[in-house]
Amino acid sequence: MDAVRLSAWVHGTVQGVGFRWWTRSRALELGLTGYARNARDGRVHVIAEGSRAAGEKLLGLLRSGDSPGRVTLVVESWEPARGDMSGFEER
C-alpha cells in the first residue's frame, strides 16, 4: 500500500475555534502525519500523509460539518507521500 500526501485548504470560519486542534486529534486517530496551519487569509491548510483510506476519512471528517467552526469549502489535492514528517502538528 503506497502512502499518499493530502493537501486540503479549508475555507470558512475555521480560525480561533479549535479547528486545528480538532484536525490534529482526528489525524492522529487515523495514524496520519502532518500538520494543520492557519493561513493569513482565514483558511486552514492541512497536510496529511498516510494511507489513501485514512486520508479519505480525514477529508470526509473535514467536510462533515462536525468540526469546530463552520466549513464552507474544502479544496484537496493528492500526491505521493514525501515521508518527511513525523507526528501531527498545529502550526
Buried (B, 14 or more C-beta within 10 A) or exposed (E): EEBBBBBBBBBBEBBEBBBBEBBBEBBEEBEBBBBBBBEEEEBBBBBBBBBBEBBBBBBEBBBEEEBBBEBEEBEBEBEEBEEEBEEBBBE
